[in-house]
Amino acid sequence: MLFAKKNQLFGLDIGSSSLKMTEIRKNGNGYELLNAAMVPLPPEAIVEGAIMNAPAVVEAIHSLLEKHKPRTRNVATAVSGHSVIIKKISLPTMSKKELEQSIQWEAEQYIPFNIQDVNLDYQILSPDGLNAPEGNGAKEMDLLLVAAKKDLVEDYAGLLREAELKPAVMDVASFAMANMYEANYDFAEDEVTALFNIGAGITNINICKGGTSLFTRDIHFGGNQYNEEIQKALHLSHQDAEDLKLRGATRSDQQASLERILERVTDALLNEMQRSLEFFGATSSGEKIRRVALCGGCAAMAGLPAKMQERLGIEVELMDPFRRLAIQVNHLRSGYLQEIAPFMGVSVGLALRGVGDS
């Protein structure tokens, strides 16, 4: 994480088309869902992870908070897009102190920005190599290096402060998605799983083995491509195109056109996803993906998981971000949770940062 404090907090996913909030607390050996909601954002308020219309986003946050009243003003949010770089690197085995002293210099070789312009963080992936005794064969250690441009991080932090919130955690969307998955599903120690969060503007990818990230990437392709094609072909507003995409055509004269558009854009999306998986396969020393799991608003589109499974020849499932959370049914309508569940993966992962994760 780019910065973090251990506080009770709620998760706020600021997406390209909507805000998603989740509040969770520890409940015995598990977690209890206290609050979950989403509200739409105006078109192009957030574009490819960049804030383009801050007043509109602040207004939407105020509306969300006023209606759903989280118990704290401490918030975790996530960034993604062109201004976030994640690299898996290998370094000579060294002590933690040596690593802290050299990480900035090492990072300069992998980060395509001025190192002074980024917030830098890292996670050690091979702790057995850290401080390894001489002669045990551990000559290198693997790290996951994370860099986010300072102006992007400050834009999000400033936005939250303007909405009268206190930024406590700034995470990366692909990591938050993996955090949610790990809380709800079991990672087999040697099983490689590809996680996709298919949002409106960006698709986040995180390929994990035994709960450890091996590969991450953001694809600038998502639900907006469907909307744009539907708008152009059928001369509809953005909202009408969104409704048609998610609910299907009710008019016979739109049905055939809609099916052609959805098939064409879905094929392009699957091509992008498949290319990322093939790139991982070509650079991962023989690791083979055994399972694919999807979340995000587009993941709920009829037939998408089945089409992806047919294309890849790998088991594909829809993630349920509330799967292992105890739910206060009298407070949260189960029908509403089922409706918003595909959108809530990153928000749930962020909310879990406030219940023991650091």
Sequence and secondary structure as in RCSB ss.txt:
>XXXX:A:sequence
MLFAKKNQLFGLDIGSSSLKMTEIRKNGNGYELLNAAMVPLPPEAIVEGAIMNAPAVVEAIHSLLEKHKPRTRNV
ATAVSGHSVIIKKISLPTMSKKELEQSIQWEAEQYIPFNIQDVNLDYQILSPDGLNAPEGNGAKEMDLLLVAAKK
DLVEDYAGLLREAELKPAVMDVASFAMANMYEANYDFAEDEVTALFNIGAGITNINICKGGTSLFTRDIHFGGNQ
YNEEIQKALHLSHQDAEDLKLRGATRSDQQASLERILERVTDALLNEMQRSLEFFGATSSGEKIRRVALCGGCAA
MAGLPAKMQERLGIEVELMDPFRRLAIQVNHLRSGYLQEIAPFMGVSVGLALRGVGDS
>XXXX:A:secstr
  EE     EEEEE SSEEEEEEEEEETTEEEEEEEEEEE  TTSEETTEES HHHHHHHHHHHHHHH  S SEE
EEEE STTEEEEEEEEE   HHHHHHHHHHHHTTT SS GGGEEEEEEES GGGTT  TTSS  EEEEEEEEEEH
HHHHHHHHHHHHTT EEEEEEEHHHHHHHHHHHHS   TT EEEEEEE SS EEEEEEETTEEEEEEEES SHHH
HHHHHHHHHT  HHHHHHHHHH  SSHHHHHHHHHHHHHHHHHHHHHHHHHHHHHHHHTTT  EEEEEEESGGGG
STTHHHHHHHHH SEEEE  TTTTEEE TTTS HHHHHHHGGG HHHHHHHGGGTT  
